[in-house]
């Protein structure tokens, strides 16, 4: 059974390997896609999602207390929720 499985994996690997190796325009398109993914997930993360907890609090205990307070003790968070 494992020989059957490994031969299929090898065929799938060779299919993709040969396909990417023979590409001409596709390589440029994949490079553009990878650059865009890098920009989306790395650069934009730092611009739009700063680590506010590490900026505002000095240690993990203070950060945890703040998150706990915001989730549990803040009535503005869930206005229809009655405790």
PDB file with SEQRES, HELIX, SHEET and CRYST1 records, atoms N, CA, C and O in Angstrom:
SEQRES   1 A   83  UNK UNK UNK UNK UNK UNK UNK UNK UNK UNK UNK UNK UNK          
SEQRES   2 A   83  UNK UNK UNK UNK UNK UNK UNK UNK UNK UNK UNK UNK UNK          
SEQRES   3 A   83  UNK UNK UNK UNK UNK UNK UNK UNK UNK UNK UNK UNK UNK          
SEQRES   4 A   83  UNK UNK UNK UNK UNK UNK UNK UNK UNK UNK UNK UNK UNK          
SEQRES   5 A   83  UNK UNK UNK UNK UNK UNK UNK UNK UNK UNK UNK UNK UNK          
SEQRES   6 A   83  UNK UNK UNK UNK UNK UNK UNK UNK UNK UNK UNK UNK UNK          
SEQRES   7 A   83  UNK UNK UNK UNK UNK                                          
HELIX    1 AA1 UNK A    2  UNK A   22  1                                  21    
HELIX    2 AA2 UNK A   25  UNK A   38  1                                  14    
HELIX    3 AA3 UNK A   39  UNK A   43  3                                   5    
HELIX    4 AA4 UNK A   44  UNK A   48  1                                   5    
HELIX    5 AA5 UNK A   52  UNK A   56  1                                   5    
HELIX    6 AA6 UNK A   60  UNK A   68  1                                   9    
HELIX    7 AA7 UNK A   69  UNK A   73  3                                   5    
CRYST1    1.000    1.000    1.000  90.00  90.00  90.00 P 1           1          
ATOM      1  N   UNK A   1       0.817  -1.190   0.000  1.00  0.00           N  
ATOM      2  CA  UNK A   1       0.000   0.000   0.000  1.00  0.00           C  
ATOM      3  C   UNK A   1       0.865   1.260   0.000  1.00  0.00           C  
ATOM      4  O   UNK A   1       0.545   2.221  -0.700  1.00  0.00           O  
ATOM      5  N   UNK A   2       1.960   1.273   0.776  1.00  0.00           N  
ATOM      6  CA  UNK A   2       2.797   2.470   0.832  1.00  0.00           C  
ATOM      7  C   UNK A   2       3.522   2.700  -0.494  1.00  0.00           C  
ATOM      8  O   UNK A   2       3.788   3.845  -0.857  1.00  0.00           O  
ATOM      9  N   UNK A   3       3.844   1.629  -1.221  1.00  0.00           N  
ATOM     10  CA  UNK A   3       4.456   1.795  -2.534  1.00  0.00           C  
ATOM     11  C   UNK A   3       3.495   2.449  -3.514  1.00  0.00           C  
ATOM     12  O   UNK A   3       3.896   3.274  -4.336  1.00  0.00           O  
ATOM     13  N   UNK A   4       2.236   2.079  -3.423  1.00  0.00           N  
ATOM     14  CA  UNK A   4       1.200   2.671  -4.263  1.00  0.00           C  
ATOM     15  C   UNK A   4       1.046   4.159  -3.945  1.00  0.00           C  
ATOM     16  O   UNK A   4       0.944   4.991  -4.847  1.00  0.00           O  
ATOM     17  N   UNK A   5       1.032   4.476  -2.661  1.00  0.00           N  
ATOM     18  CA  UNK A   5       0.877   5.857  -2.216  1.00  0.00           C  
ATOM     19  C   UNK A   5       2.086   6.704  -2.616  1.00  0.00           C  
ATOM     20  O   UNK A   5       1.927   7.823  -3.104  1.00  0.00           O  
ATOM     21  N   UNK A   6       3.288   6.175  -2.412  1.00  0.00           N  
ATOM     22  CA  UNK A   6       4.492   6.933  -2.737  1.00  0.00           C  
ATOM     23  C   UNK A   6       4.657   7.108  -4.240  1.00  0.00           C  
ATOM     24  O   UNK A   6       5.184   8.131  -4.676  1.00  0.00           O  
ATOM     25  N   UNK A   7       4.221   6.135  -5.051  1.00  0.00           N  
ATOM     26  CA  UNK A   7       4.328   6.312  -6.497  1.00  0.00           C  
ATOM     27  C   UNK A   7       3.379   7.404  -6.980  1.00  0.00           C  
ATOM     28  O   UNK A   7       3.716   8.151  -7.899  1.00  0.00           O  
ATOM     29  N   UNK A   8       2.195   7.505  -6.370  1.00  0.00           N  
ATOM     30  CA  UNK A   8       1.273   8.573  -6.746  1.00  0.00           C  
ATOM     31  C   UNK A   8       1.800   9.944  -6.306  1.00  0.00           C  
ATOM     32  O   UNK A   8       1.665  10.932  -7.028  1.00  0.00           O  
ATOM     33  N   UNK A   9       2.399   9.988  -5.120  1.00  0.00           N  
ATOM     34  CA  UNK A   9       2.990  11.250  -4.673  1.00  0.00           C  
ATOM     35  C   UNK A   9       4.123  11.672  -5.590  1.00  0.00           C  
ATOM     36  O   UNK A   9       4.276  12.855  -5.896  1.00  0.00           O  
ATOM     37  N   UNK A  10       4.911  10.711  -6.027  1.00  0.00           N  
ATOM     38  CA  UNK A  10       6.007  11.024  -6.951  1.00  0.00           C  
ATOM     39  C   UNK A  10       5.472  11.542  -8.272  1.00  0.00           C  
ATOM     40  O   UNK A  10       6.020  12.495  -8.827  1.00  0.00           O  
ATOM     41  N   UNK A  11       4.406  10.930  -8.789  1.00  0.00           N  
ATOM     42  CA  UNK A  11       3.811  11.392 -10.045  1.00  0.00           C  
ATOM     43  C   UNK A  11       3.251  12.808  -9.902  1.00  0.00           C  
ATOM     44  O   UNK A  11       3.400  13.635 -10.801  1.00  0.00           O  
ATOM     45  N   UNK A  12       2.616  13.074  -8.783  1.00  0.00           N  
ATOM     46  CA  UNK A  12       2.076  14.421  -8.546  1.00  0.00           C  
ATOM     47  C   UNK A  12       3.207  15.433  -8.446  1.00  0.00           C  
ATOM     48  O   UNK A  12       3.122  16.518  -9.021  1.00  0.00           O  
ATOM     49  N   UNK A  13       4.276  15.084  -7.714  1.00  0.00           N  
ATOM     50  CA  UNK A  13       5.423  15.975  -7.594  1.00  0.00           C  
ATOM     51  C   UNK A  13       6.034  16.254  -8.961  1.00  0.00           C  
ATOM     52  O   UNK A  13       6.341  17.404  -9.275  1.00  0.00           O  
ATOM     53  N   UNK A  14       6.215  15.225  -9.772  1.00  0.00           N  
ATOM     54  CA  UNK A  14       6.810  15.411 -11.098  1.00  0.00           C  
ATOM     55  C   UNK A  14       5.920  16.254 -12.007  1.00  0.00           C  
ATOM     56  O   UNK A  14       6.420  17.041 -12.811  1.00  0.00           O  
ATOM     57  N   UNK A  15       4.604  16.091 -11.881  1.00  0.00           N  
ATOM     58  CA  UNK A  15       3.682  16.896 -12.673  1.00  0.00           C  
ATOM     59  C   UNK A  15       3.889  18.381 -12.384  1.00  0.00           C  
ATOM     60  O   UNK A  15       4.035  19.182 -13.307  1.00  0.00           O  
ATOM     61  N   UNK A  16       3.899  18.741 -11.112  1.00  0.00           N  
ATOM     62  CA  UNK A  16       4.071  20.139 -10.754  1.00  0.00           C  
ATOM     63  C   UNK A  16       5.491  20.619 -11.029  1.00  0.00           C  
ATOM     64  O   UNK A  16       5.682  21.747 -11.485  1.00  0.00           O  
ATOM     65  N   UNK A  17       6.471  19.796 -10.763  1.00  0.00           N  
ATOM     66  CA  UNK A  17       7.858  20.172 -11.000  1.00  0.00           C  
ATOM     67  C   UNK A  17       8.109  20.458 -12.471  1.00  0.00           C  
ATOM     68  O   UNK A  17       8.701  21.479 -12.823  1.00  0.00           O  
ATOM     69  N   UNK A  18       7.657  19.553 -13.322  1.00  0.00           N  
ATOM     70  CA  UNK A  18       7.826  19.765 -14.763  1.00  0.00           C  
ATOM     71  C   UNK A  18       7.030  20.969 -15.246  1.00  0.00           C  
ATOM     72  O   UNK A  18       7.495  21.728 -16.096  1.00  0.00           O  
ATOM     73  N   UNK A  19       5.836  21.140 -14.704  1.00  0.00           N  
ATOM     74  CA  UNK A  19       5.013  22.281 -15.116  1.00  0.00           C  
ATOM     75  C   UNK A  19       5.654  23.608 -14.761  1.00  0.00           C  
ATOM     76  O   UNK A  19       5.674  24.521 -15.587  1.00  0.00           O  
ATOM     77  N   UNK A  20       6.175  23.735 -13.559  1.00  0.00           N  
ATOM     78  CA  UNK A  20       6.817  24.983 -13.165  1.00  0.00           C  
ATOM     79  C   UNK A  20       8.146  25.188 -13.890  1.00  0.00           C  
ATOM     80  O   UNK A  20       8.529  26.323 -14.175  1.00  0.00           O  
ATOM     81  N   UNK A  21       8.835  24.113 -14.185  1.00  0.00           N  
ATOM     82  CA  UNK A  21      10.116  24.237 -14.859  1.00  0.00           C  
ATOM     83  C   UNK A  21       9.937  24.703 -16.297  1.00  0.00           C  
ATOM     84  O   UNK A  21      10.777  25.439 -16.816  1.00  0.00           O  
ATOM     85  N   UNK A  22       8.852  24.286 -16.950  1.00  0.00           N  
ATOM     86  CA  UNK A  22       8.618  24.632 -18.343  1.00  0.00           C  
ATOM     87  C   UNK A  22       7.924  25.981 -18.526  1.00  0.00           C  
ATOM     88  O   UNK A  22       7.775  26.441 -19.658  1.00  0.00           O  
ATOM     89  N   UNK A  23       7.505  26.613 -17.457  1.00  0.00           N  
ATOM     90  CA  UNK A  23       6.807  27.892 -17.576  1.00  0.00           C  
ATOM     91  C   UNK A  23       7.751  28.985 -18.046  1.00  0.00           C  
ATOM     92  O   UNK A  23       8.940  28.982 -17.728  1.00  0.00           O  
ATOM     93  N   UNK A  24       7.200  29.919 -18.810  1.00  0.00           N  
ATOM     94  CA  UNK A  24       7.965  31.107 -19.191  1.00  0.00           C  
ATOM     95  C   UNK A  24       7.297  32.348 -18.594  1.00  0.00           C  
ATOM     96  O   UNK A  24       7.890  33.032 -17.761  1.00  0.00           O  
ATOM     97  N   UNK A  25       6.087  32.632 -19.012  1.00  0.00           N  
ATOM     98  CA  UNK A  25       5.357  33.784 -18.482  1.00  0.00           C  
ATOM     99  C   UNK A  25       4.899  33.502 -17.059  1.00  0.00           C  
ATOM    100  O   UNK A  25       4.830  34.417 -16.238  1.00  0.00           O  
ATOM    101  N   UNK A  26       4.588  32.260 -16.760  1.00  0.00           N  
ATOM    102  CA  UNK A  26       4.085  31.892 -15.452  1.00  0.00           C  
ATOM    103  C   UNK A  26       5.053  32.194 -14.326  1.00  0.00           C  
ATOM    104  O   UNK A  26       4.629  32.524 -13.218  1.00  0.00           O  
ATOM    105  N   UNK A  27       6.343  32.088 -14.588  1.00  0.00           N  
ATOM    106  CA  UNK A  27       7.335  32.387 -13.547  1.00  0.00           C  
ATOM    107  C   UNK A  27       7.250  33.845 -13.134  1.00  0.00           C  
ATOM    108  O   UNK A  27       7.361  34.168 -11.951  1.00  0.00           O  
ATOM    109  N   UNK A  28       7.055  34.721 -14.099  1.00  0.00           N  
ATOM    110  CA  UNK A  28       6.913  36.137 -13.786  1.00  0.00           C  
ATOM    111  C   UNK A  28       5.639  36.375 -12.997  1.00  0.00           C  
ATOM    112  O   UNK A  28       5.634  37.152 -12.042  1.00  0.00           O  
ATOM    113  N   UNK A  29       4.562  35.716 -13.388  1.00  0.00           N  
ATOM    114  CA  UNK A  29       3.304  35.879 -12.675  1.00  0.00           C  
ATOM    115  C   UNK A  29       3.409  35.363 -11.241  1.00  0.00           C  
ATOM    116  O   UNK A  29       2.890  35.992 -10.319  1.00  0.00           O  
ATOM    117  N   UNK A  30       4.076  34.225 -11.047  1.00  0.00           N  
ATOM    118  CA  UNK A  30       4.260  33.706  -9.689  1.00  0.00           C  
ATOM    119  C   UNK A  30       5.123  34.644  -8.854  1.00  0.00           C  
ATOM    120  O   UNK A  30       4.886  34.810  -7.658  1.00  0.00           O  
ATOM    121  N   UNK A  31       6.122  35.256  -9.483  1.00  0.00           N  
ATOM    122  CA  UNK A  31       6.954  36.221  -8.755  1.00  0.00           C  
ATOM    123  C   UNK A  31       6.113  37.412  -8.308  1.00  0.00           C  
ATOM    124  O   UNK A  31       6.265  37.895  -7.185  1.00  0.00           O  
ATOM    125  N   UNK A  32       5.230  37.886  -9.178  1.00  0.00           N  
ATOM    126  CA  UNK A  32       4.343  38.998  -8.813  1.00  0.00           C  
ATOM    127  C   UNK A  32       3.418  38.585  -7.677  1.00  0.00           C  
ATOM    128  O   UNK A  32       3.203  39.355  -6.741  1.00  0.00           O  
ATOM    129  N   UNK A  33       2.873  37.381  -7.749  1.00  0.00           N  
ATOM    130  CA  UNK A  33       1.988  36.892  -6.690  1.00  0.00           C  
ATOM    131  C   UNK A  33       2.726  36.818  -5.362  1.00  0.00           C  
ATOM    132  O   UNK A  33       2.187  37.232  -4.336  1.00  0.00           O  
ATOM    133  N   UNK A  34       3.947  36.299  -5.364  1.00  0.00           N  
ATOM    134  CA  UNK A  34       4.711  36.188  -4.119  1.00  0.00           C  
ATOM    135  C   UNK A  34       5.060  37.553  -3.538  1.00  0.00           C  
ATOM    136  O   UNK A  34       5.036  37.730  -2.320  1.00  0.00           O  
ATOM    137  N   UNK A  35       5.382  38.512  -4.388  1.00  0.00           N  
ATOM    138  CA  UNK A  35       5.670  39.863  -3.909  1.00  0.00           C  
ATOM    139  C   UNK A  35       4.418  40.476  -3.298  1.00  0.00           C  
ATOM    140  O   UNK A  35       4.489  41.114  -2.247  1.00  0.00           O  
ATOM    141  N   UNK A  36       3.272  40.288  -3.947  1.00  0.00           N  
ATOM    142  CA  UNK A  36       2.020  40.824  -3.404  1.00  0.00           C  
ATOM    143  C   UNK A  36       1.680  40.179  -2.061  1.00  0.00           C  
ATOM    144  O   UNK A  36       1.258  40.872  -1.135  1.00  0.00           O  
ATOM    145  N   UNK A  37       1.858  38.873  -1.945  1.00  0.00           N  
ATOM    146  CA  UNK A  37       1.599  38.207  -0.671  1.00  0.00           C  
ATOM    147  C   UNK A  37       2.526  38.727   0.416  1.00  0.00           C  
ATOM    148  O   UNK A  37       2.101  38.928   1.554  1.00  0.00           O  
ATOM    149  N   UNK A  38       3.777  38.944   0.077  1.00  0.00           N  
ATOM    150  CA  UNK A  38       4.722  39.511   1.032  1.00  0.00           C  
ATOM    151  C   UNK A  38       4.241  40.882   1.494  1.00  0.00           C  
ATOM    152  O   UNK A  38       4.248  41.179   2.688  1.00  0.00           O  
ATOM    153  N   UNK A  39       3.827  41.711   0.549  1.00  0.00           N  
ATOM    154  CA  UNK A  39       3.345  43.042   0.912  1.00  0.00           C  
ATOM    155  C   UNK A  39       2.104  42.971   1.782  1.00  0.00           C  
ATOM    156  O   UNK A  39       1.993  43.699   2.769  1.00  0.00           O  
ATOM    157  N   UNK A  40       1.171  42.100   1.426  1.00  0.00           N  
ATOM    158  CA  UNK A  40      -0.069  42.004   2.190  1.00  0.00           C  
ATOM    159  C   UNK A  40       0.183  41.530   3.615  1.00  0.00           C  
ATOM    160  O   UNK A  40      -0.333  42.125   4.562  1.00  0.00           O  
ATOM    161  N   UNK A  41       0.952  40.490   3.777  1.00  0.00           N  
ATOM    162  CA  UNK A  41       1.057  39.849   5.081  1.00  0.00           C  
ATOM    163  C   UNK A  41       2.195  40.349   5.952  1.00  0.00           C  
ATOM    164  O   UNK A  41       2.185  40.094   7.157  1.00  0.00           O  
ATOM    165  N   UNK A  42       3.157  41.036   5.410  1.00  0.00           N  
ATOM    166  CA  UNK A  42       4.273  41.488   6.229  1.00  0.00           C  
ATOM    167  C   UNK A  42       4.259  43.007   6.376  1.00  0.00           C  
ATOM    168  O   UNK A  42       4.183  43.524   7.491  1.00  0.00           O  
ATOM    169  N   UNK A  43       4.332  43.705   5.278  1.00  0.00           N  
ATOM    170  CA  UNK A  43       4.426  45.158   5.331  1.00  0.00           C  
ATOM    171  C   UNK A  43       3.139  45.779   5.853  1.00  0.00           C  
ATOM    172  O   UNK A  43       3.183  46.618   6.754  1.00  0.00           O  
ATOM    173  N   UNK A  44       2.006  45.389   5.312  1.00  0.00           N  
ATOM    174  CA  UNK A  44       0.730  45.983   5.706  1.00  0.00           C  
ATOM    175  C   UNK A  44       0.384  45.640   7.153  1.00  0.00           C  
ATOM    176  O   UNK A  44      -0.256  46.435   7.841  1.00  0.00           O  
ATOM    177  N   UNK A  45       0.801  44.465   7.618  1.00  0.00           N  
ATOM    178  CA  UNK A  45       0.557  44.105   9.019  1.00  0.00           C  
ATOM    179  C   UNK A  45       1.189  45.120   9.952  1.00  0.00           C  
ATOM    180  O   UNK A  45       0.561  45.545  10.922  1.00  0.00           O  
ATOM    181  N   UNK A  46       2.408  45.510   9.675  1.00  0.00           N  
ATOM    182  CA  UNK A  46       3.091  46.459  10.550  1.00  0.00           C  
ATOM    183  C   UNK A  46       2.516  47.862  10.429  1.00  0.00           C  
ATOM    184  O   UNK A  46       2.570  48.633  11.387  1.00  0.00           O  
ATOM    185  N   UNK A  47       1.968  48.207   9.272  1.00  0.00           N  
ATOM    186  CA  UNK A  47       1.402  49.540   9.100  1.00  0.00           C  
ATOM    187  C   UNK A  47       0.030  49.691   9.751  1.00  0.00           C  
ATOM    188  O   UNK A  47      -0.246  50.704  10.394  1.00  0.00           O  
ATOM    189  N   UNK A  48      -0.824  48.691   9.586  1.00  0.00           N  
ATOM    190  CA  UNK A  48      -2.205  48.819  10.025  1.00  0.00           C  
ATOM    191  C   UNK A  48      -2.533  48.090  11.325  1.00  0.00           C  
ATOM    192  O   UNK A  48      -3.573  48.354  11.928  1.00  0.00           O  
ATOM    193  N   UNK A  49      -1.679  47.189  11.761  1.00  0.00           N  
ATOM    194  CA  UNK A  49      -1.951  46.419  12.969  1.00  0.00           C  
ATOM    195  C   UNK A  49      -0.759  46.485  13.923  1.00  0.00           C  
ATOM    196  O   UNK A  49      -0.067  45.486  14.114  1.00  0.00           O  
ATOM    197  N   UNK A  50      -0.514  47.644  14.521  1.00  0.00           N  
ATOM    198  CA  UNK A  50       0.612  47.733  15.463  1.00  0.00           C  
ATOM    199  C   UNK A  50       0.307  46.946  16.731  1.00  0.00           C  
ATOM    200  O   UNK A  50      -0.856  46.722  17.070  1.00  0.00           O  
ATOM    201  N   UNK A  51       1.334  46.538  17.410  1.00  0.00           N  
ATOM    202  CA  UNK A  51       1.183  45.776  18.645  1.00  0.00           C  
ATOM    203  C   UNK A  51       0.945  46.756  19.794  1.00  0.00           C  
ATOM    204  O   UNK A  51       1.878  47.182  20.474  1.00  0.00           O  
ATOM    205  N   UNK A  52      -0.308  47.096  19.988  1.00  0.00           N  
ATOM    206  CA  UNK A  52      -0.691  48.115  20.952  1.00  0.00           C  
ATOM    207  C   UNK A  52      -0.411  47.662  22.383  1.00  0.00           C  
ATOM    208  O   UNK A  52      -0.006  48.469  23.221  1.00  0.00           O  
ATOM    209  N   UNK A  53      -0.622  46.385  22.666  1.00  0.00           N  
ATOM    210  CA  UNK A  53      -0.388  45.904  24.030  1.00  0.00           C  
ATOM    211  C   UNK A  53       1.073  46.048  24.443  1.00  0.00           C  
ATOM    212  O   UNK A  53       1.364  46.450  25.569  1.00  0.00           O  
ATOM    213  N   UNK A  54       1.981  45.725  23.549  1.00  0.00           N  
ATOM    214  CA  UNK A  54       3.394  45.852  23.922  1.00  0.00           C  
ATOM    215  C   UNK A  54       3.813  47.313  23.998  1.00  0.00           C  
ATOM    216  O   UNK A  54       4.758  47.656  24.708  1.00  0.00           O  
ATOM    217  N   UNK A  55       3.105  48.178  23.262  1.00  0.00           N  
ATOM    218  CA  UNK A  55       3.418  49.601  23.314  1.00  0.00           C  
ATOM    219  C   UNK A  55       2.923  50.231  24.618  1.00  0.00           C  
ATOM    220  O   UNK A  55       3.610  51.062  25.212  1.00  0.00           O  
ATOM    221  N   UNK A  56       1.735  49.832  25.056  1.00  0.00           N  
ATOM    222  CA  UNK A  56       1.111  50.483  26.205  1.00  0.00           C  
ATOM    223  C   UNK A  56       1.436  49.844  27.552  1.00  0.00           C  
ATOM    224  O   UNK A  56       1.290  50.494  28.587  1.00  0.00           O  
ATOM    225  N   UNK A  57       1.870  48.594  27.562  1.00  0.00           N  
ATOM    226  CA  UNK A  57       2.116  47.892  28.821  1.00  0.00           C  
ATOM    227  C   UNK A  57       3.525  47.316  28.828  1.00  0.00           C  
ATOM    228  O   UNK A  57       4.066  46.931  27.792  1.00  0.00           O  
ATOM    229  N   UNK A  58       4.105  47.268  30.028  1.00  0.00           N  
ATOM    230  CA  UNK A  58       5.507  46.869  30.157  1.00  0.00           C  
ATOM    231  C   UNK A  58       5.721  45.364  30.272  1.00  0.00           C  
ATOM    232  O   UNK A  58       6.751  44.854  29.833  1.00  0.00           O  
ATOM    233  N   UNK A  59       4.754  44.639  30.861  1.00  0.00           N  
ATOM    234  CA  UNK A  59       4.994  43.208  31.065  1.00  0.00           C  
ATOM    235  C   UNK A  59       3.737  42.415  30.712  1.00  0.00           C  
ATOM    236  O   UNK A  59       2.668  42.981  30.482  1.00  0.00           O  
ATOM    237  N   UNK A  60       3.890  41.103  30.676  1.00  0.00           N  
ATOM    238  CA  UNK A  60       2.794  40.218  30.273  1.00  0.00           C  
ATOM    239  C   UNK A  60       1.634  40.244  31.262  1.00  0.00           C  
ATOM    240  O   UNK A  60       0.479  40.115  30.854  1.00  0.00           O  
ATOM    241  N   UNK A  61       1.914  40.406  32.533  1.00  0.00           N  
ATOM    242  CA  UNK A  61       0.846  40.431  33.537  1.00  0.00           C  
ATOM    243  C   UNK A  61      -0.077  41.633  33.306  1.00  0.00           C  
ATOM    244  O   UNK A  61      -1.299  41.495  33.368  1.00  0.00           O  
ATOM    245  N   UNK A  62       0.498  42.801  33.043  1.00  0.00           N  
ATOM    246  CA  UNK A  62      -0.318  43.991  32.779  1.00  0.00           C  
ATOM    247  C   UNK A  62      -1.128  43.829  31.491  1.00  0.00           C  
ATOM    248  O   UNK A  62      -2.287  44.237  31.421  1.00  0.00           O  
ATOM    249  N   UNK A  63      -0.510  43.236  30.486  1.00  0.00           N  
ATOM    250  CA  UNK A  63      -1.222  42.992  29.221  1.00  0.00           C  
ATOM    251  C   UNK A  63      -2.392  42.042  29.440  1.00  0.00           C  
ATOM    252  O   UNK A  63      -3.491  42.280  28.940  1.00  0.00           O  
ATOM    253  N   UNK A  64      -2.159  40.972  30.182  1.00  0.00           N  
ATOM    254  CA  UNK A  64      -3.218  39.996  30.451  1.00  0.00           C  
ATOM    255  C   UNK A  64      -4.340  40.617  31.266  1.00  0.00           C  
ATOM    256  O   UNK A  64      -5.512  40.356  30.998  1.00  0.00           O  
ATOM    257  N   UNK A  65      -4.002  41.433  32.253  1.00  0.00           N  
ATOM    258  CA  UNK A  65      -5.026  42.102  33.054  1.00  0.00           C  
ATOM    259  C   UNK A  65      -5.871  43.041  32.198  1.00  0.00           C  
ATOM    260  O   UNK A  65      -7.090  43.104  32.360  1.00  0.00           O  
ATOM    261  N   UNK A  66      -5.240  43.753  31.307  1.00  0.00           N  
ATOM    262  CA  UNK A  66      -5.986  44.656  30.428  1.00  0.00           C  
ATOM    263  C   UNK A  66      -6.946  43.884  29.524  1.00  0.00           C  
ATOM    264  O   UNK A  66      -8.107  44.266  29.379  1.00  0.00           O  
ATOM    265  N   UNK A  67      -6.469  42.814  28.926  1.00  0.00           N  
ATOM    266  CA  UNK A  67      -7.325  42.007  28.050  1.00  0.00           C  
ATOM    267  C   UNK A  67      -8.466  41.396  28.862  1.00  0.00           C  
ATOM    268  O   UNK A  67      -9.611  41.393  28.410  1.00  0.00           O  
ATOM    269  N   UNK A  68      -8.169  40.884  30.041  1.00  0.00           N  
ATOM    270  CA  UNK A  68      -9.201  40.303  30.894  1.00  0.00           C  
ATOM    271  C   UNK A  68     -10.250  41.343  31.262  1.00  0.00           C  
ATOM    272  O   UNK A  68     -11.446  41.052  31.241  1.00  0.00           O  
ATOM    273  N   UNK A  69      -9.817  42.539  31.594  1.00  0.00           N  
ATOM    274  CA  UNK A  69     -10.749  43.611  31.939  1.00  0.00           C  
ATOM    275  C   UNK A  69     -11.624  43.974  30.732  1.00  0.00           C  
ATOM    276  O   UNK A  69     -12.836  44.135  30.869  1.00  0.00           O  
ATOM    277  N   UNK A  70     -11.020  44.100  29.576  1.00  0.00           N  
ATOM    278  CA  UNK A  70     -11.782  44.474  28.384  1.00  0.00           C  
ATOM    279  C   UNK A  70     -12.806  43.408  28.007  1.00  0.00           C  
ATOM    280  O   UNK A  70     -13.894  43.737  27.534  1.00  0.00           O  
ATOM    281  N   UNK A  71     -12.479  42.161  28.206  1.00  0.00           N  
ATOM    282  CA  UNK A  71     -13.402  41.091  27.834  1.00  0.00           C  
ATOM    283  C   UNK A  71     -14.480  40.834  28.882  1.00  0.00           C  
ATOM    284  O   UNK A  71     -15.621  40.530  28.534  1.00  0.00           O  
ATOM    285  N   UNK A  72     -14.131  40.950  30.151  1.00  0.00           N  
ATOM    286  CA  UNK A  72     -15.061  40.539  31.198  1.00  0.00           C  
ATOM    287  C   UNK A  72     -15.744  41.695  31.912  1.00  0.00           C  
ATOM    288  O   UNK A  72     -16.937  41.615  32.205  1.00  0.00           O  
ATOM    289  N   UNK A  73     -15.023  42.754  32.194  1.00  0.00           N  
ATOM    290  CA  UNK A  73     -15.540  43.794  33.081  1.00  0.00           C  
ATOM    291  C   UNK A  73     -16.042  45.041  32.368  1.00  0.00           C  
ATOM    292  O   UNK A  73     -16.589  45.934  33.014  1.00  0.00           O  
ATOM    293  N   UNK A  74     -15.875  45.123  31.085  1.00  0.00           N  
ATOM    294  CA  UNK A  74     -16.231  46.325  30.354  1.00  0.00           C  
ATOM    295  C   UNK A  74     -17.670  46.218  29.842  1.00  0.00           C  
ATOM    296  O   UNK A  74     -17.922  45.458  28.907  1.00  0.00           O  
ATOM    297  N   UNK A  75     -18.628  46.961  30.430  1.00  0.00           N  
ATOM    298  CA  UNK A  75     -20.026  46.844  29.998  1.00  0.00           C  
ATOM    299  C   UNK A  75     -20.267  47.435  28.608  1.00  0.00           C  
ATOM    300  O   UNK A  75     -21.276  47.124  27.974  1.00  0.00           O  
ATOM    301  N   UNK A  76     -19.357  48.280  28.129  1.00  0.00           N  
ATOM    302  CA  UNK A  76     -19.517  48.841  26.786  1.00  0.00           C  
ATOM    303  C   UNK A  76     -19.327  47.766  25.720  1.00  0.00           C  
ATOM    304  O   UNK A  76     -19.840  47.894  24.608  1.00  0.00           O  
ATOM    305  N   UNK A  77     -18.607  46.725  26.050  1.00  0.00           N  
ATOM    306  CA  UNK A  77     -18.259  45.695  25.089  1.00  0.00           C  
ATOM    307  C   UNK A  77     -19.490  44.929  24.613  1.00  0.00           C  
ATOM    308  O   UNK A  77     -19.643  44.698  23.413  1.00  0.00           O  
ATOM    309  N   UNK A  78     -20.374  44.531  25.537  1.00  0.00           N  
ATOM    310  CA  UNK A  78     -21.570  43.780  25.221  1.00  0.00           C  
ATOM    311  C   UNK A  78     -22.757  44.488  25.863  1.00  0.00           C  
ATOM    312  O   UNK A  78     -23.155  44.124  26.970  1.00  0.00           O  
ATOM    313  N   UNK A  79     -23.329  45.479  25.205  1.00  0.00           N  
ATOM    314  CA  UNK A  79     -24.357  46.286  25.859  1.00  0.00           C  
ATOM    315  C   UNK A  79     -25.628  45.508  26.194  1.00  0.00           C  
ATOM    316  O   UNK A  79     -26.293  45.846  27.173  1.00  0.00           O  
ATOM    317  N   UNK A  80     -25.989  44.495  25.436  1.00  0.00           N  
ATOM    318  CA  UNK A  80     -27.229  43.764  25.718  1.00  0.00           C  
ATOM    319  C   UNK A  80     -27.014  42.609  26.679  1.00  0.00           C  
ATOM    320  O   UNK A  80     -27.974  41.954  27.086  1.00  0.00           O  
ATOM    321  N   UNK A  81     -25.769  42.351  27.045  1.00  0.00           N  
ATOM    322  CA  UNK A  81     -25.442  41.247  27.932  1.00  0.00           C  
ATOM    323  C   UNK A  81     -25.660  41.648  29.379  1.00  0.00           C  
ATOM    324  O   UNK A  81     -25.060  42.613  29.852  1.00  0.00           O  
ATOM    325  N   UNK A  82     -26.504  40.926  30.080  1.00  0.00           N  
ATOM    326  CA  UNK A  82     -26.781  41.208  31.489  1.00  0.00           C  
ATOM    327  C   UNK A  82     -26.000  40.242  32.365  1.00  0.00           C  
ATOM    328  O   UNK A  82     -26.078  39.028  32.175  1.00  0.00           O  
ATOM    329  N   UNK A  83     -25.260  40.763  33.308  1.00  0.00           N  
ATOM    330  CA  UNK A  83     -24.478  39.917  34.220  1.00  0.00           C  
ATOM    331  C   UNK A  83     -25.239  39.743  35.504  1.00  0.00           C  
ATOM    332  O   UNK A  83     -24.764  39.066  36.416  1.00  0.00           O  
TER     333      UNK A  83                                                      
END                                                                             
